[in-house]
Amino acid sequence: MNYLGPKTIFCDIDGTLIEHDGNLAEKINKKPELLKGVLEKFNEWDRKCYNIILTTGRKESNRPQLEKQLSDLGIFYDKLIMGLGGGIRVLINDLKPNNDTPTAVAINLERNKGLENIEV
């Protein structure tokens, strides 16, 4: 059997979903610009019952403002993890016995290009 269940997508916010202009302090009270293909991709993932976990280096103290911005843009998710900082993020996962399908994959995108051509 090759069934692994629904995928879990860990997705960064700034530069991946919304335009990253380098100044997070100003983003708190500014309407962010949604990048190409984001809503379409989120709708596709929702139809496929994927779990969507958003990640960001933004401070936990900015949670209410970020949640409102995401809601206003129509971005929905299952979890929001904040305060990750700007360092490299590493996903470590085990392989399932008797299954040759990878259980973890990483995709690095060019900043501010959106999700239009991404397949997971």
DSSP file (Angstrom, degrees, kcal/mol; ACC not computed):
  #  RESIDUE AA STRUCTURE BP1 BP2  ACC     N-H-->O    O-->H-N    N-H-->O    O-->H-N    TCO  KAPPA ALPHA  PHI   PSI    X-CA   Y-CA   Z-CA
    1    1 A M              0   0    0      0, 0.0     0, 0.0     0, 0.0     0, 0.0   0.000 360.0 360.0 360.0 137.2    0.0    0.0    0.0
    2    2 A N        +     0   0    0     97,-0.1     2,-0.4    98,-0.0    97,-0.0   0.164 360.0 130.6-113.6  15.2    1.3    3.4   -1.0
    3    3 A Y        +     0   0    0      1,-0.1     0, 0.0     3,-0.0     0, 0.0  -0.586  20.6 166.2 -80.2 126.1   -1.2    5.6    0.9
    4    4 A L        -     0   0    0     -2,-0.4    -1,-0.1     1,-0.3    -2,-0.0   0.433  44.5-121.1-114.0  -4.3    0.3    8.4    3.0
    5    5 A G        -     0   0    0      2,-0.0    -1,-0.3     0, 0.0     2,-0.0  -0.309  58.1 -21.9  87.4-178.2   -2.8   10.5    3.6
    6    6 A P  S    S-     0   0    0      0, 0.0    44,-0.1     0, 0.0    43,-0.1  -0.316  74.4-108.1 -67.0 147.6   -3.3   14.1    2.7
    7    7 A K        -     0   0    0     41,-0.2    44,-2.6    38,-0.1     2,-0.5  -0.362  21.1-139.0 -71.2 153.0   -0.2   16.3    2.2
    8    8 A T  E     -a   51   0A   0     42,-0.2     2,-0.6    -2,-0.1    44,-0.2  -0.980  15.1-155.5-113.0 123.1    0.8   18.9    4.7
    9    9 A I  E     -a   52   0A   0     42,-3.5    44,-3.4    -2,-0.5     2,-0.6  -0.882   5.8-163.9-102.2 119.6    2.1   22.1    3.1
   10   10 A F  E     -a   53   0A   0     -2,-0.6     2,-0.5    42,-0.2    44,-0.2  -0.926  22.1-179.4 -97.7 117.2    4.4   24.3    5.1
   11   11 A C  E     -a   54   0A   0     42,-2.8    44,-2.4    -2,-0.6    -2,-0.0  -0.971  24.1-137.0-130.7 124.5    4.4   27.7    3.3
   12   12 A D  E     -a   55   0A   0     -2,-0.5    44,-0.2    42,-0.2     3,-0.1  -0.333  13.8-150.7 -68.5 158.2    6.2   30.9    4.1
   13   13 A I  S >>>S+     0   0    0     42,-1.2     4,-3.0     3,-0.2     5,-2.0   0.906  70.1  64.9 -98.2 -64.0    4.2   34.1    3.8
   14   14 A D  B 345S+c   18   0B   0      1,-0.3     5,-0.2     2,-0.2     6,-0.1  -0.501 120.2   4.9 -74.3 122.3    6.4   37.1    2.9
   15   15 A G  T 345S+     0   0    0      3,-3.4    97,-2.3    -2,-0.4    98,-0.5   0.272 132.7  57.4  90.1 -10.0    7.9   36.7   -0.6
   16   16 A T  T <45S+     0   0    0     -3,-1.4    -2,-0.2     2,-0.3    -3,-0.2   0.722 124.4   9.1-115.1 -48.1    5.9   33.5   -1.2
   17   17 A L  T  <5S+     0   0    0     -4,-3.0    18,-2.7     1,-0.3     2,-0.3   0.779 134.9  25.4-102.3 -40.7    2.2   34.4   -0.7
   18   18 A I  B   <S-cD  14  34B   0     -5,-2.0    -3,-3.4    16,-0.2    -1,-0.3  -0.898  98.5 -82.2-126.0 156.1    2.4   38.2   -0.5
   19   19 A E        -     0   0    0     14,-2.7     2,-0.6    -2,-0.3    14,-0.2  -0.288  37.8-146.3 -60.1 134.8    5.0   40.7   -1.8
   20   20 A H        +     0   0    0     -6,-0.1    -1,-0.1     1,-0.1     4,-0.0  -0.918  23.5 171.0-104.0 116.8    8.1   41.0    0.4
   21   21 A D        -     0   0    0     -2,-0.6    -1,-0.1     2,-0.1    -2,-0.1   0.328  53.0-109.3-109.7   6.9    9.5   44.5    0.3
   22   22 A G  S    S+     0   0    0      1,-0.1     2,-0.6     2,-0.0    -2,-0.1   0.326  92.6  93.9  90.4  -8.4   12.0   44.1    3.1
   23   23 A N    >>  +     0   0    0      1,-0.2     4,-0.9     2,-0.1     3,-0.5  -0.783  39.4 171.2-122.9  89.9   10.4   46.2    5.8
   24   24 A L  H 3> S+     0   0    0     -2,-0.6     4,-0.7     1,-0.2     3,-0.2   0.805  76.3  64.9 -67.5 -28.9    8.2   44.0    8.1
   25   25 A A  H >4 S+     0   0    0      1,-0.2     3,-0.6     2,-0.2     4,-0.3   0.884 104.9  45.4 -61.5 -37.8    7.6   46.9   10.5
   26   26 A E  H X4 S+     0   0    0     -3,-0.5     3,-0.7     1,-0.2     4,-0.3   0.738 100.2  70.2 -76.6 -22.4    5.7   48.9    7.8
   27   27 A K  H >< S+     0   0    0     -4,-0.9     3,-0.9     1,-0.2    -1,-0.2   0.719  78.9  79.2 -67.9 -20.7    3.7   45.8    6.8
   28   28 A I  T << S+     0   0    0     -4,-0.7    -1,-0.2    -3,-0.6    -2,-0.1   0.895 108.7  22.8 -56.7 -44.0    1.7   45.8   10.0
   29   29 A N  T <  S+     0   0    0     -3,-0.7     2,-0.4    -4,-0.3    -1,-0.3   0.220 107.7  92.3-109.9  13.9   -0.6   48.6    8.9
   30   30 A K  S <  S-     0   0    0     -3,-0.9    39,-0.0    -4,-0.3     0, 0.0  -0.880  79.6-115.4-112.7 140.2   -0.2   48.3    5.1
   31   31 A K        -     0   0    0     -2,-0.4    -2,-0.1     1,-0.1    -3,-0.1  -0.612  38.7-133.3 -71.9 120.4   -2.5   46.2    2.8
   32   32 A P        -     0   0    0      0, 0.0     2,-0.6     0, 0.0   -12,-0.1  -0.343  11.1-118.6 -74.8 157.3   -0.2   43.5    1.4
   33   33 A E        -     0   0    0    -14,-0.2   -14,-2.7    -2,-0.0     2,-0.2  -0.861  24.9-132.8 -97.9 121.2   -0.1   42.6   -2.3
   34   34 A L  B     -D   18   0B   0     -2,-0.6   -16,-0.2   -16,-0.2     2,-0.1  -0.500  23.1-127.7 -71.4 137.2   -1.1   39.0   -3.1
   35   35 A L    >   -     0   0    0    -18,-2.7     3,-1.4    -2,-0.2     4,-0.3  -0.412  37.6 -73.1 -86.1 164.4    1.3   37.2   -5.5
   36   36 A K  T 3  S+     0   0    0      1,-0.2    79,-1.7    76,-0.2    80,-1.1  -0.258 110.9   4.7 -61.2 134.1    0.3   35.4   -8.7
   37   37 A G  T 3> S+     0   0    0     78,-0.2     4,-2.3    77,-0.2    -1,-0.2   0.421  89.9 119.8  80.6  -0.4   -1.5   32.1   -8.4
   38   38 A V  H <> S+     0   0    0     -3,-1.4     4,-2.6     2,-0.2     5,-0.2   0.964  76.8  40.5 -66.2 -54.1   -1.8   32.1   -4.6
   39   39 A L  H  > S+     0   0    0     -4,-0.3     4,-2.4     1,-0.2    -1,-0.2   0.897 116.1  51.6 -63.7 -38.9   -5.6   31.9   -4.2
   40   40 A E  H  > S+     0   0    0      1,-0.2     4,-2.1     2,-0.2    -1,-0.2   0.923 112.1  46.4 -62.3 -43.5   -5.9   29.5   -7.1
   41   41 A K  H  X S+     0   0    0     -4,-2.3     4,-2.6     2,-0.2    -2,-0.2   0.896 111.6  50.9 -67.5 -40.4   -3.3   27.2   -5.5
   42   42 A F  H  X S+     0   0    0     -4,-2.6     4,-2.1     2,-0.2    -1,-0.2   0.887 110.1  50.2 -64.9 -38.4   -4.9   27.5   -2.0
   43   43 A N  H  X S+     0   0    0     -4,-2.4     4,-2.3    -5,-0.2    -1,-0.2   0.905 110.8  49.6 -65.0 -40.6   -8.3   26.5   -3.5
   44   44 A E  H  X S+     0   0    0     -4,-2.1     4,-1.6     2,-0.2    -2,-0.2   0.933 111.5  48.3 -61.5 -46.8   -6.7   23.5   -5.2
   45   45 A W  H  <>S+     0   0    0     -4,-2.6     5,-2.7     1,-0.2    -1,-0.2   0.867 110.3  52.3 -63.6 -36.2   -5.0   22.4   -2.0
   46   46 A D  H ><5S+     0   0    0     -4,-2.1     3,-1.7     1,-0.2    -1,-0.2   0.922 107.0  51.8 -65.7 -43.9   -8.3   22.8   -0.1
   47   47 A R  H 3<5S+     0   0    0     -4,-2.3    -1,-0.2     1,-0.3    -2,-0.2   0.837 110.3  49.9 -59.9 -32.2  -10.1   20.6   -2.7
   48   48 A K  T 3<5S-     0   0    0     -4,-1.6    -1,-0.3    -5,-0.2   -41,-0.2   0.371 114.7-120.3 -88.1   4.4   -7.4   18.0   -2.2
   49   49 A C  T < 5 +     0   0    0     -3,-1.7    -3,-0.2     1,-0.2    -2,-0.1   0.786  52.6 166.7  62.2  31.0   -7.9   18.2    1.7
   50   50 A Y      < -     0   0    0     -5,-2.7     2,-0.5    -6,-0.1   -42,-0.2  -0.435  39.2-119.8 -71.7 150.3   -4.2   19.3    2.2
   51   51 A N  E     -a    8   0A   0    -44,-2.6   -42,-3.5    -2,-0.1     2,-0.6  -0.819  27.4-153.5 -88.2 129.2   -3.2   20.7    5.6
   52   52 A I  E     -a    9   0A   0     -2,-0.5    26,-3.2   -44,-0.2    27,-1.6  -0.924  14.7-179.1-113.0 116.6   -1.9   24.2    5.2
   53   53 A I  E     -ab  10  79A   0    -44,-3.4   -42,-2.8    -2,-0.6     2,-0.3  -0.960  13.7-153.5-116.2 116.0    0.6   25.5    7.8
   54   54 A L  E     -ab  11  80A   0     25,-2.7    27,-3.2    -2,-0.6     2,-0.3  -0.686  10.9-165.8 -89.8 141.5    1.8   29.0    7.2
   55   55 A T  E     +ab  12  81A   0    -44,-2.4   -42,-1.2    -2,-0.3     2,-0.3  -0.930  11.6 165.8-126.7 151.3    5.2   30.1    8.6
   56   56 A T        -     0   0    0     25,-1.5    28,-2.4    -2,-0.3    29,-0.2  -0.991  42.4-134.9-159.7 154.3    6.8   33.5    9.1
   57   57 A G  S    S+     0   0    0     -2,-0.3    28,-0.2    26,-0.3    29,-0.1   0.454  70.0 120.9 -86.6  -3.5    9.6   35.3   10.7
   58   58 A R  S    S-     0   0    0      1,-0.1    25,-2.3    27,-0.1    26,-0.2  -0.286  74.7 -95.5 -62.6 148.4    7.2   38.0   11.9
   59   59 A K    >   -     0   0    0     23,-0.2     3,-2.0     1,-0.1    -1,-0.1  -0.315  22.8-123.8 -66.6 144.6    7.0   38.5   15.6
   60   60 A E  G >  S+     0   0    0      1,-0.3     3,-2.0     2,-0.2    -1,-0.1   0.809 109.5  68.8 -56.2 -32.3    4.2   36.7   17.6
   61   61 A S  G 3  S+     0   0    0      1,-0.3    -1,-0.3     2,-0.1     4,-0.2   0.671  94.8  56.8 -64.3 -15.8    3.1   40.1   18.9
   62   62 A N  G <> S+     0   0    0     -3,-2.0     4,-2.3     1,-0.2    -1,-0.3   0.275  73.5 110.1 -96.5  10.1    2.0   40.9   15.3
   63   63 A R  H <> S+     0   0    0     -3,-2.0     4,-3.0     1,-0.2     5,-0.3   0.908  73.6  51.5 -54.0 -50.7   -0.4   37.9   15.1
   64   64 A P  H  > S+     0   0    0      0, 0.0     4,-1.9     0, 0.0    -1,-0.2   0.910 113.0  45.3 -57.7 -42.6   -3.7   39.9   15.2
   65   65 A Q  H  > S+     0   0    0      2,-0.2     4,-2.4     1,-0.2    -2,-0.2   0.913 115.3  47.0 -66.3 -42.5   -2.6   42.2   12.4
   66   66 A L  H  X S+     0   0    0     -4,-2.3     4,-2.8     2,-0.2     5,-0.2   0.915 110.0  52.4 -67.0 -42.6   -1.3   39.3   10.2
   67   67 A E  H  X S+     0   0    0     -4,-3.0     4,-2.2    -5,-0.2    -1,-0.2   0.900 111.4  47.7 -59.9 -40.0   -4.4   37.2   10.8
   68   68 A K  H  X S+     0   0    0     -4,-1.9     4,-2.9    -5,-0.3    -2,-0.2   0.921 111.1  50.6 -66.9 -43.6   -6.5   40.1    9.6
   69   69 A Q  H  X S+     0   0    0     -4,-2.4     4,-1.6     1,-0.2    -2,-0.2   0.933 112.3  46.7 -59.0 -46.4   -4.4   40.7    6.6
   70   70 A L  H  X>S+     0   0    0     -4,-2.8     5,-2.6     1,-0.2     4,-0.6   0.910 113.5  48.4 -63.0 -42.9   -4.5   37.1    5.6
   71   71 A S  H ><5S+     0   0    0     -4,-2.2     3,-1.2    -5,-0.2    -2,-0.2   0.921 109.2  52.4 -63.4 -44.9   -8.3   36.9    6.1
   72   72 A D  H 3<5S+     0   0    0     -4,-2.9    -1,-0.2     1,-0.3    -2,-0.2   0.813 109.9  50.0 -61.4 -30.4   -8.8   40.1    4.1
   73   73 A L  H 3<5S-     0   0    0     -4,-1.6    -1,-0.3    -5,-0.2    -2,-0.2   0.561 117.6-113.5 -84.3  -9.1   -6.8   38.6    1.2
   74   74 A G  T <<5 +     0   0    0     -3,-1.2     2,-0.6    -4,-0.6    -3,-0.2   0.666  65.9 147.2  84.9  17.1   -8.9   35.4    1.3
   75   75 A I      < -     0   0    0     -5,-2.6     2,-0.3    -6,-0.2    -1,-0.3  -0.789  24.2-174.8 -90.0 120.2   -5.9   33.2    2.5
   76   76 A F        +     0   0    0     -2,-0.6     2,-0.3    -3,-0.1    -5,-0.0  -0.794   7.4 165.5-113.2 158.1   -7.1   30.4    4.7
   77   77 A Y        -     0   0    0     -2,-0.3   -24,-0.2     1,-0.1     3,-0.1  -0.957  41.2-125.4-161.3 169.2   -4.9   27.9    6.6
   78   78 A D  S    S+     0   0    0    -26,-3.2     2,-0.3     1,-0.3   -25,-0.2   0.813  91.4   8.4 -94.5 -38.3   -4.9   25.3    9.3
   79   79 A K  E     -b   53   0A   0    -27,-1.6   -25,-2.7     2,-0.0     2,-0.4  -0.980  57.3-151.4-143.6 153.7   -2.1   26.7   11.5
   80   80 A L  E     -b   54   0A   0     -2,-0.3     2,-0.6   -27,-0.2   -25,-0.2  -0.977  10.9-167.2-128.4 116.3    0.1   29.8   11.6
   81   81 A I  E     -b   55   0A   0    -27,-3.2   -25,-1.5    -2,-0.4     2,-0.2  -0.920  15.4-176.2-107.2 121.3    3.6   29.5   13.1
   82   82 A M        +     0   0    0     -2,-0.6   -25,-0.2   -27,-0.2   -23,-0.2  -0.682  50.2  41.7-115.1 165.1    5.3   32.8   13.8
   83   83 A G        +     0   0    0    -25,-2.3   -26,-0.3    -2,-0.2    -1,-0.2   0.746  60.6 139.5  77.3  26.5    8.7   34.0   15.1
   84   84 A L        -     0   0    0    -28,-2.4     3,-0.4    -3,-0.2   -27,-0.2   0.650  49.8-143.5 -78.2 -14.4   10.8   31.7   13.0
   85   85 A G        -     0   0    0    -29,-0.2    -1,-0.2     1,-0.2   -27,-0.1  -0.146  30.5 -72.0  75.5-178.5   13.4   34.3   12.2
   86   86 A G  S    S+     0   0    0    -29,-0.1    -1,-0.2   -30,-0.0     3,-0.1   0.329  90.4 111.1-100.7   7.3   15.3   34.6    8.9
   87   87 A G  S    S-     0   0    0     -3,-0.4     2,-0.1     1,-0.2    -3,-0.0  -0.133  80.8 -68.8 -76.0 176.0   17.6   31.6    9.1
   88   88 A I        -     0   0    0      1,-0.1     2,-0.5     2,-0.0    -1,-0.2  -0.393  46.9-141.9 -64.7 138.4   17.5   28.4    7.0
   89   89 A R        -     0   0    0     -3,-0.1     2,-0.4    -2,-0.1    -1,-0.1  -0.908  15.7-166.2-106.8 130.5   14.6   26.2    7.7
   90   90 A V        -     0   0    0     -2,-0.5     2,-0.5     2,-0.0    16,-0.0  -0.964   8.1-155.0-121.9 129.1   15.1   22.4    7.7
   91   91 A L        -     0   0    0     -2,-0.4     2,-0.5     2,-0.0    13,-0.0  -0.912  11.2-171.7-103.9 123.8   12.4   19.8    7.6
   92   92 A I        +     0   0    0     -2,-0.5     2,-0.3     2,-0.0    -2,-0.0  -0.968  14.7 161.2-117.3 128.2   13.3   16.4    9.1
   93   93 A N        -     0   0    0     -2,-0.5     2,-0.2    11,-0.1    10,-0.1  -0.979  33.7-114.7-145.4 152.9   10.9   13.5    8.6
   94   94 A D        -     0   0    0     -2,-0.3     2,-0.4     9,-0.1     9,-0.0  -0.508  27.1-118.2 -86.6 158.2   11.0    9.7    8.8
   95   95 A L        -     0   0    0     -2,-0.2     5,-0.1     7,-0.1     3,-0.1  -0.772  30.5-117.6 -90.7 140.1   10.5    7.3    5.9
   96   96 A K    >   -     0   0    0      5,-0.4     3,-1.1    -2,-0.4     5,-0.1  -0.555  36.6-101.0 -75.5 140.5    7.5    5.0    6.2
   97   97 A P  T 3  S+     0   0    0      0, 0.0    -1,-0.1     0, 0.0     3,-0.1  -0.316 103.3   9.4 -60.9 143.6    8.4    1.2    6.3
   98   98 A N  T 3  S+     0   0    0      1,-0.1     2,-0.4    -3,-0.1    -2,-0.0   0.802 106.3 108.5  57.8  33.4    7.9   -0.6    3.0
   99   99 A N    <   -     0   0    0     -3,-1.1    -1,-0.1     1,-0.1    -3,-0.1  -0.970  48.8-169.3-142.3 123.7    7.3    2.6    1.1
  100  100 A D        +     0   0    0     -2,-0.4    -1,-0.1    -3,-0.1   -98,-0.0   0.377  56.9 109.9 -93.3   5.3    9.6    4.2   -1.4
  101  101 A T  S    S-     0   0    0     -5,-0.1    -5,-0.4     1,-0.1    -2,-0.1  -0.684  76.0-115.5 -81.5 127.7    7.7    7.5   -1.5
  102  102 A P        -     0   0    0      0, 0.0     3,-0.1     0, 0.0    -7,-0.1  -0.305  17.1-156.7 -59.9 144.8    9.5   10.4    0.1
  103  103 A T  S    S+     0   0    0      1,-0.2     2,-0.3   -10,-0.1    -9,-0.1   0.385  76.5  42.9-104.1   1.7    7.7   11.8    3.1
  104  104 A A        +     0   0    0    -11,-0.1     2,-0.3     2,-0.0    -1,-0.2  -0.986  60.2 173.8-147.9 138.5    9.4   15.3    2.9
  105  105 A V        -     0   0    0     -2,-0.3     2,-0.4    -3,-0.1    15,-0.0  -0.986  14.8-151.5-140.2 146.4   10.1   17.6    0.0
  106  106 A A        -     0   0    0     -2,-0.3     2,-0.4     2,-0.0    -2,-0.0  -0.972   7.1-171.3-122.2 139.7   11.4   21.1   -0.1
  107  107 A I        -     0   0    0     -2,-0.4     2,-0.6     2,-0.0    -2,-0.0  -0.992   6.9-160.7-127.7 122.0   10.7   23.7   -2.8
  108  108 A N        -     0   0    0     -2,-0.4     2,-0.3     0, 0.0    -2,-0.0  -0.917  14.7-161.9-104.6 123.8   12.7   27.0   -2.8
  109  109 A L        -     0   0    0     -2,-0.6     2,-0.3     1,-0.0     3,-0.1  -0.710  26.4-104.6-104.9 152.9   11.0   29.8   -4.8
  110  110 A E    >   -     0   0    0     -2,-0.3     3,-1.5     4,-0.1     4,-0.3  -0.602  57.2 -93.5 -69.1 134.3   12.3   33.0   -6.3
  111  111 A R  T 3  S+     0   0    0     -2,-0.3   -95,-0.2     1,-0.2    -1,-0.1  -0.194 102.4   4.8 -56.4 137.6   11.1   35.8   -4.0
  112  112 A N  T 3  S+     0   0    0    -97,-2.3    -1,-0.2   -94,-0.2   -76,-0.2   0.631  94.4 112.2  66.1  19.7    7.8   37.5   -5.0
  113  113 A K    <   -     0   0    0     -3,-1.5     3,-0.4   -98,-0.5    -2,-0.1   0.596  67.1-145.1 -95.7 -13.0    7.1   35.2   -7.9
  114  114 A G        -     0   0    0    -99,-0.4    -1,-0.2    -4,-0.3   -77,-0.2  -0.240  27.1 -72.8  82.4-171.1    4.0   33.5   -6.4
  115  115 A L  S >  S+     0   0    0    -79,-1.7     3,-2.0     1,-0.1   -78,-0.2   0.244  85.3 118.6-110.1   8.6    2.7   30.0   -6.6
  116  116 A E  T 3  S+     0   0    0    -80,-1.1    -1,-0.1    -3,-0.4   -79,-0.1   0.807  84.8  30.2 -51.2 -41.2    1.4   30.0  -10.1
  117  117 A N  T 3  S+     0   0    0     -3,-0.2     2,-0.4     2,-0.0    -1,-0.3   0.076  91.7 121.2-110.1  23.8    3.7   27.2  -11.5
  118  118 A I    <   -     0   0    0     -3,-2.0     2,-0.4   -81,-0.1    -3,-0.1  -0.736  37.5-172.5 -93.6 133.4    4.2   25.2   -8.3
  119  119 A E              0   0    0     -2,-0.4    -2,-0.0     1,-0.1    -3,-0.0  -0.992 360.0 360.0-122.1 130.9    3.2   21.5   -8.2
  120  120 A V              0   0    0     -2,-0.4    -1,-0.1  -113,-0.0    -2,-0.0   0.366 360.0 360.0-118.0 360.0    3.3   19.6   -4.9
